[in-house]
Amino acid sequence: MSGFGDFSGVGGSLSSEESAQLEMQAFIEAENQKAAIQAAISKLTETCWDKCVGKPGARLSGGEQECISNCAERFIDTSQFVMQRMAKLSVDGSH
């Protein structure tokens, strides 16, 4: 099983410096992905909260709960559509 620091199967034998560099690149990429997900969740929360909650109270009303749920679903659907569209344009543009 290949772990985070196991790059022995990548391109033959790597020096310890090259292996460390690949490990650092993998770590940075994973951290960037986490940051992107956290930013998307933050944007979703802010957008839906501002749209659906008039005055915060001890509990959300049924209408507020439904609004937040619908808003989140639309946000996710739209984000997926945009990502798929960008990926398609990227593939079509590279030919």
N, C-alpha and C positions, 0 to 999 in steps of 0.2 A: 504494500500500500504506500503510495507516494505522499509524503507529508509536505508541509510548507517549505522546509529546507532541503528537501530531497530532489536535487536536480541532476543526479548521476546519469539518468537516461536521456538528458537533453544534449544532443550534439556531441556525443562521446564523453571523454573525460574533461572536466572543467577544473580550473585552478580554484583554490579556496577563495580567492578574490573575486573571480567571475561568479562563482556559486553564491557568494555573499551579495554581490550586486544584483543577481537575478532574484534572490530572496527578498531584498529590499524593494525591488521593483514590484514584485507580487504583493508585498505588504502595502506599499503606497497605493497600488491599484485597488486593493480591497478596502482601504481606508477611504479612498475617493468615492467608491461605490456606496459605502455606508453614509458618507456625508451627503451624497446626492439623494439618497433615500430619505434621510432625515430632513433635508431641505424641502423635498416634495411633500412630506407629511406635514411639515410646518406650514407650507403654503396652502395645502388642503384645509388644515385646521383653521387658519386665519380667514381664508375665503368663505368657508361654510359657516363659521361662527358669525362673521360680519353680516352675511346674508340672512341667516336664519334666527339669530337670537337678538331680540329687541332689548330687553332688560334682563340681565342675569339675575336669577333667584336661587333658591335652595335646590330646585329641581327644574329640569327642562319639561316644558309642556309636551303633550303628544304631538302637536303640530310642529313644534321645534325639533323634536326627535325625528319625525318623518322628513322634515325639510333637510336636516343635516344628513340623514341617510341617503336621500335622493341626490343631494348636492355632491356627496362623496362618490356615489356611483357614477354620476355624470363626469366628475373630475377625473376619475380613474379611466373611464371609457375614452374620454377625450385625450388623455395623456397617452394611452395605448395606441389610439388611432394616429396621433401625431408621430409617435416613435416608429410605428410600422410604415407610415408614409415616408418619413425621413430615410428609413432603411431602404425602402424600395427606390427612392430617388437616388440614394447613394450607389446602389447596385446598378441601376439603369445608367447612371452617369459614368460609371467606371468601364463601361463596354465601348 
